[in-house]
Amino acid sequence: MNFSDQVAIVTGSSSGIGQAAAIGMAEGGAKLVINYSKNAEAAEAVVASCKAAGGDAIAVQADVSKDANCKTLVEAAMDKWGRLDILVNNAGTTKFMNHDNLEGLDAADFEQVYALNLIGPYQMIKHARPFLKQADSPSVVNISSIAGVRGIGSSIAYVASKGALNSATLALARSLGPENIRVNAVCPGFVGTDWFRNAFGDEVFEKIFAAQKLNTPMARAGGPEDIKGPILFFANRMSAHVTGQLMVADAGLLLGMPFEIG
């Protein structure tokens, strides 16, 4: 997919879905800001992979839950390449908690999850907007979740944050459309990344992975490469006529299993 002469920021791109999307755009010739919050070594490895794939990249540390850090990311792209065409809001967080345990979350938990999952994307778009609207085919891709569509997920705080991000995607697509800035969201189902493995350990992770296969019509449990394609579609010029869309990428999990008679 052609991304030549385009500059992209991918938040939370030192691993997982963000890493896969960044390398995918680099394969098409993109120049990328690889964002990380803590793991500089991992981010530099992604930079090397992007360059090896045919693109260019720099690594920038920033906590995108903080407004000043969002501005720093945008400034890094402009200082290095003088333009910005694509913003992928991928960075996210959660607190794992059973939905029936209403004592397990407090206001601080909601504030922390919302700060990164909802306010961070908003702040990134705010700072990127003046430069995106100068591009010939600017695109914002928010990485949401099936959690925000179906009301399932790691915690009610996470579910609520992704539902809010979906609504914000629609509102922003409408308000920024006159400036030719497209805003769409990809809503993955379960994605087998280190995020889950680190939270639960290898044994539980493998059980979750197997259960996903049993509960999707396509009998698949997703990985970062499965989410890369939808992100690249929304980011690319080929989707220039598409905005305000929420694309579920979940091997059919949202549909449920086929109903059998007899």
GIFEN-V740018 format. One record per backbone hydrogen bond with DSSP energy under -1.0 kcal/mol. CO is the residue of the C=O (numbers start at 1). NH is the residue of the N-H. If there is no record, write none. Layout:
co:CO nh:NH
co:CO nh:NH
This chain:
co:3 nh:6
co:6 nh:31
co:7 nh:85
co:7 nh:86
co:8 nh:33
co:9 nh:88
co:10 nh:35
co:15 nh:19
co:16 nh:20
co:17 nh:21
co:18 nh:22
co:19 nh:23
co:20 nh:24
co:21 nh:25
co:22 nh:26
co:23 nh:27
co:25 nh:30
co:26 nh:29
co:28 nh:3
co:30 nh:56
co:31 nh:8
co:32 nh:58
co:33 nh:10
co:34 nh:60
co:35 nh:13
co:36 nh:62
co:38 nh:40
co:39 nh:43
co:40 nh:44
co:41 nh:45
co:42 nh:46
co:43 nh:47
co:44 nh:48
co:45 nh:49
co:46 nh:50
co:47 nh:51
co:48 nh:52
co:49 nh:53
co:50 nh:55
co:51 nh:54
co:56 nh:32
co:58 nh:34
co:60 nh:36
co:63 nh:66
co:66 nh:70
co:67 nh:71
co:68 nh:72
co:69 nh:73
co:70 nh:74
co:71 nh:75
co:72 nh:76
co:73 nh:77
co:74 nh:78
co:75 nh:79
co:76 nh:80
co:77 nh:81
co:78 nh:82
co:85 nh:139
co:86 nh:9
co:87 nh:141
co:88 nh:11
co:88 nh:90
co:89 nh:143
co:98 nh:101
co:100 nh:102
co:101 nh:104
co:106 nh:110
co:107 nh:111
co:108 nh:112
co:109 nh:113
co:110 nh:114
co:111 nh:115
co:112 nh:116
co:113 nh:117
co:114 nh:118
co:114 nh:119
co:115 nh:120
co:118 nh:122
co:119 nh:123
co:120 nh:124
co:121 nh:125
co:122 nh:126
co:123 nh:127
co:124 nh:128
co:125 nh:129
co:128 nh:131
co:128 nh:132
co:129 nh:133
co:131 nh:134
co:132 nh:135
co:138 nh:182
co:139 nh:87
co:140 nh:184
co:141 nh:89
co:142 nh:186
co:145 nh:148
co:146 nh:149
co:146 nh:150
co:147 nh:151
co:154 nh:97
co:155 nh:159
co:156 nh:160
co:157 nh:161
co:158 nh:162
co:159 nh:163
co:160 nh:164
co:161 nh:165
co:162 nh:166
co:163 nh:167
co:164 nh:168
co:165 nh:169
co:166 nh:170
co:167 nh:171
co:168 nh:172
co:169 nh:173
co:170 nh:174
co:171 nh:175
co:172 nh:176
co:176 nh:179
co:176 nh:181
co:177 nh:180
co:182 nh:140
co:183 nh:244
co:184 nh:142
co:185 nh:247
co:186 nh:144
co:187 nh:249
co:188 nh:146
co:191 nh:193
co:193 nh:197
co:194 nh:198
co:196 nh:200
co:197 nh:201
co:201 nh:205
co:202 nh:206
co:203 nh:207
co:204 nh:208
co:205 nh:209
co:206 nh:210
co:207 nh:211
co:208 nh:212
co:209 nh:213
co:210 nh:214
co:211 nh:215
co:216 nh:219
co:222 nh:192
co:223 nh:226
co:224 nh:228
co:227 nh:231
co:228 nh:232
co:229 nh:233
co:230 nh:234
co:231 nh:235
co:232 nh:236
co:236 nh:239
co:237 nh:240
co:239 nh:242
co:245 nh:185
co:247 nh:187
co:249 nh:189
co:250 nh:253
co:251 nh:218
co:252 nh:256
